[in-house]
Amino acid sequence: MFGRDKGGKNDGVAVATPPPAAMAYPPQESAPAAGPASTESVFGPTLVFKGEINFQDAIRIEGMIEGRITGEGRVTVAQRGKVMGDIMAAQIVIEGSVQGNITAADQLVIAGTAQVAGDLKATRLTVAEGAKLMGRLEIDAESMTMPAPSAPAAKSVGKAPAKAEGDALEKVF
């Protein structure tokens, strides 16, 4: 049936076999032991999209997006990906270029290949060497701890002068 005779020969019809499971595309990340597996939507390299994107799990942008991206999960702008618009999500990874404000409720990672023009706001921030950034940065003020200012030293004869305010800041940074 379908190009095979009763002898089991193939009459010139190519029969494709499925690829082995190890070569399945796209590569799947292993799911956590507990809870449902998350899915990642991929905007491919030839895609050009204009509009607003809302998502829940994760998206990976390899093409060009013009518009706002908002979600509860992870946004990854791949090395060749381009976004012209604001991005708001829990976790954001920038490897490509973004022109717009970026707000990460949890973590923002900017790779060495990234080019970002816009204001950044995050609770945790990682910037790799080589990244190109232009804009303002705001880190969650509640998570910051600063040393308490020291009381000014009393002036008396024979004691060393009190350190200048700039010296105290050098210890912090």
C-alpha positions as CSV (number, residue, x, y, z in Angstrom):
1,M,0.0,0.0,0.0
2,F,1.2,3.6,-0.7
3,G,4.0,2.8,-3.0
4,R,5.1,-0.6,-1.6
5,D,4.5,-3.8,-3.3
6,K,3.7,-7.0,-1.5
7,G,7.4,-7.9,-1.4
8,G,8.0,-5.0,0.9
9,K,10.1,-3.1,-1.7
10,N,10.0,0.7,-1.9
11,D,9.0,1.7,-5.4
12,G,11.0,4.9,-5.5
13,V,9.0,6.6,-2.8
14,A,11.1,8.3,-0.1
15,V,9.9,7.4,3.4
16,A,11.0,9.9,6.0
17,T,11.8,8.7,9.4
18,P,11.2,11.1,12.3
19,P,14.3,12.6,13.9
20,P,15.6,11.1,17.1
21,A,14.2,12.6,20.3
22,A,17.6,14.1,21.1
23,M,17.4,16.3,18.0
24,A,13.9,17.7,18.7
25,Y,13.4,21.4,18.0
26,P,13.1,23.7,19.9
27,P,15.3,22.6,22.7
28,Q,13.2,22.1,25.8
29,E,14.3,23.2,29.3
30,S,13.7,20.7,32.0
31,A,10.7,21.6,34.1
32,P,11.0,22.0,37.8
33,A,10.3,18.9,39.9
34,A,7.1,20.4,41.2
35,G,4.5,22.5,39.4
36,P,3.5,22.8,35.8
37,A,6.1,23.1,33.0
38,S,6.5,26.6,31.6
39,T,6.4,27.2,27.9
40,E,8.4,29.7,25.9
41,S,7.0,31.4,22.8
42,V,9.5,32.3,20.2
43,F,9.2,35.3,17.8
44,G,11.5,34.0,15.0
45,P,14.3,36.0,13.3
46,T,12.2,36.8,10.2
47,L,9.2,38.1,12.2
48,V,8.4,41.8,12.3
49,F,5.6,42.6,14.7
50,K,3.9,45.9,15.6
51,G,1.5,46.0,18.5
52,E,1.2,45.1,22.2
53,I,2.3,41.8,23.5
54,N,0.9,40.3,26.8
55,F,2.2,37.0,28.0
56,Q,2.3,34.7,31.1
57,D,5.2,32.2,30.9
58,A,8.2,33.2,28.7
59,I,8.9,34.7,25.4
60,R,12.1,34.8,23.3
61,I,12.4,37.6,20.7
62,E,14.7,36.8,17.8
63,G,13.0,39.2,15.3
64,M,11.8,42.8,15.6
65,I,9.1,43.9,17.9
66,E,7.7,47.5,17.8
67,G,5.4,48.0,20.8
68,R,4.9,47.4,24.5
69,I,5.7,43.9,26.0
70,T,4.1,43.1,29.3
71,G,4.0,39.9,31.2
72,E,4.4,37.9,34.4
73,G,7.3,35.6,33.3
74,R,10.6,36.0,31.5
75,V,11.4,38.0,28.4
76,T,14.6,37.2,26.4
77,V,15.7,39.5,23.7
78,A,18.1,37.3,21.7
79,Q,21.4,38.6,20.3
80,R,19.8,39.5,16.9
81,G,16.5,40.5,18.5
82,K,15.3,44.2,18.4
83,V,12.6,45.8,20.5
84,M,11.4,49.4,20.0
85,G,9.1,49.8,23.0
86,D,8.8,49.4,26.7
87,I,9.3,46.0,28.4
88,M,7.8,45.1,31.8
89,A,8.1,41.5,33.2
90,A,9.4,39.6,36.2
91,Q,12.7,38.5,34.6
92,I,14.2,40.2,31.6
93,V,17.4,39.1,29.7
94,I,18.7,41.5,27.0
95,E,21.3,40.1,24.6
96,G,20.2,42.2,21.5
97,S,19.0,45.8,21.3
98,V,16.2,47.6,23.0
99,Q,15.0,51.2,22.6
100,G,12.6,51.8,25.4
101,N,12.2,51.7,29.2
102,I,12.7,48.3,30.9
103,T,11.1,47.4,34.2
104,A,11.9,44.0,35.8
105,A,9.9,43.2,38.9
106,D,12.7,40.7,39.9
107,Q,15.8,40.4,37.8
108,L,17.3,42.2,34.8
109,V,20.3,40.7,33.0
110,I,22.1,42.7,30.3
111,A,24.6,40.7,28.3
112,G,27.8,42.0,26.8
113,T,26.3,42.0,23.4
114,A,23.3,44.2,24.4
115,Q,22.6,47.8,23.3
116,V,19.9,49.6,25.5
117,A,18.6,53.1,25.2
118,G,16.1,53.8,27.9
119,D,15.5,53.9,31.6
120,L,16.1,50.7,33.6
121,K,14.3,49.7,36.8
122,A,14.9,46.4,38.6
123,T,15.2,44.8,42.0
124,R,18.4,42.9,40.9
125,L,20.6,43.9,38.0
126,T,23.5,42.2,36.2
127,V,25.4,44.0,33.5
128,A,28.1,42.2,31.6
129,E,31.3,43.9,30.3
130,G,30.8,45.3,26.8
131,A,27.1,46.2,27.1
132,K,26.2,49.6,25.8
133,L,23.7,51.5,27.9
134,M,22.2,55.0,27.7
135,G,19.6,56.1,30.3
136,R,18.8,56.2,34.0
137,L,19.0,53.3,36.4
138,E,16.7,52.7,39.5
139,I,17.3,49.9,41.8
140,D,14.6,48.9,44.4
141,A,15.4,51.3,47.3
142,E,13.8,49.0,49.9
143,S,16.4,46.3,49.2
144,M,19.4,48.7,49.6
145,T,21.3,48.9,52.9
146,M,23.5,51.9,53.5
147,P,25.7,52.3,56.6
148,A,24.5,54.8,59.2
149,P,26.2,58.1,59.0
150,S,28.9,58.5,61.7
151,A,28.6,61.2,64.3
152,P,31.0,64.1,63.8
153,A,34.1,63.8,65.9
154,A,34.5,66.4,68.7
155,K,37.3,68.9,68.0
156,S,40.0,69.0,70.6
157,V,43.6,70.0,70.7
158,G,46.0,67.2,69.9
159,K,43.5,64.9,68.1
160,A,43.5,64.1,64.5
161,P,41.1,66.1,62.3
162,A,37.8,64.4,61.5
163,K,37.6,62.6,58.1
164,A,35.9,64.4,55.3
165,E,32.5,63.3,54.1
166,G,34.0,62.0,50.9
167,D,36.2,59.5,52.8
168,A,33.1,57.8,54.3
169,L,31.6,57.4,50.9
170,E,34.7,55.7,49.6
171,K,34.2,52.9,52.1
172,V,30.7,52.3,50.9
173,F,31.7,52.0,47.3
